[in-house]
Amino acid sequence: MTACLGLVAGEPSGDLIAAQVLAGIRNRCPDLNACGIGGPALKAKGMEIWHPMDALSVFGYVDAIKSLPKLYRIFKDVENRWLRSQPDVFVGVDAPDFNLRLEHKLKQHGIPTVHFVSPSIWAWRYERIHRIREAVSHMLVLFPFELEIYEREGIPATYVGHPLADRIPMEPDSIRTREALGIDQDAEVIAILPGSRRSEIELMTPRFLAAAQELQRRQADLVFVVPMVNAERRVQFDQIAAGFSLNHLHVIDGTQTSDVPASWQAMAACDTALVTSGTATLETALFKRPMVISYVLSPWMRRLMAWKSGQSAPSLPWVGLPNVLSQSFVVPELLQEDATPEKLANAIWEIREDVSRRSKIEQAFIHLHETLRCDTASVASEAILKVMENGK
């Protein structure tokens, strides 16, 4: 009898890792049928795409509310299909608002469920653990400390490492990257990573560029590289940047043909970085670059997040993933009212002036990379196969 796997991946990073996992499972189960929601990588691996992953891509609360009717129709469609013809296992990759609801429904009908990428219950709304217990047969976690949480709560879990740690080289090629970008090998380069969302570009770019102006006032030959995820964000950034006077500013366009993301090019080329809190902080750490982490929310978004989560701040003292994983302030965090251009410039200046500190940061990031590098796709494939074979 042919095995069947149901799968939902709601964003490009999930599509890529899910495709690798699917390939690993098929090595053991060549006749496996896979169906559900995914993108081009999963489609290329032979998965039957019922709905494209773009249908689940919403940014922010307002967008989510507008998309509710469409999301509900998709949810009911995949739920009904899988209840009529039950898969041997269902795998939800991230997208917790969608996947945990779906997993709860499927598990109630005896379908084993695996959730890949734990929601950040360690920072926001820990009480979600009870919902996870009801919905998930097995959790695949990216970070070592998450395994301890699930073991304590009696929820089966496997630590699989982080897929980015497998993809990013232990020793980034700064020389070749600078050559490709036309940046002098002897230049001192600061990466500015204001984020990929419209709201992040709007709130972070003026602060980061003002900090860059101050840094360039102190040292005129500093070079700045800024990656843009797409043409729309590039237009938005250029409009803001027109109000600043900066020399040696290189904007890396994400629409340009390259196998390497624009953000990774900036990270490989730089000496230090100003980074908006999010996955980019982990990527920068994997590139072993000292950084200053920052984030600003509008007053409206702060109130909305506090209302939705029941918290005015995260449960941990750290926000940036490198610090969370290290359980210490390895690199500075300047958030909200502290995210002033002067403080940002001073924090970068202090790091670049302190050779010993930079060395300690680099060593901490090497250790972090080694810890997270576990051949995630293979480990995840094995865990999913065990759930499929055991039926729970």
Protein Blocks (a to p, Z undefined) as FASTA:
>chain_A
ZZddddddfbfklmmmmmmmmmmmmmmmmmbcceddddfklmmnopacfbdfklmmcgdj
klmmmmmmmmmmmmmmmmmmmmmmccfbdcdeejlllmmmmmmmmmmnopacddehiafk
klgokllmmmmmmmpmbdcdfbfklmmmmmmnopacddebjfklmmpcfbdcfklmmmmn
opafkbccddddebjbfklmmmmmmmmmmmmmmmmmmmmkbccddddfbfklmmmmmmmm
mmpccehiacddfkbgcfbdfklmmmmmpmbdcddedjklmmmmmnopacdddddddfkl
mmmmmmmnopabdfbfbfblklmmnopafbacdehjlmcfklmmmmmmmmmmmmmlmmmm
mmmmmmmmmmmmgolmlmmmmmmmmmmmnoZZ
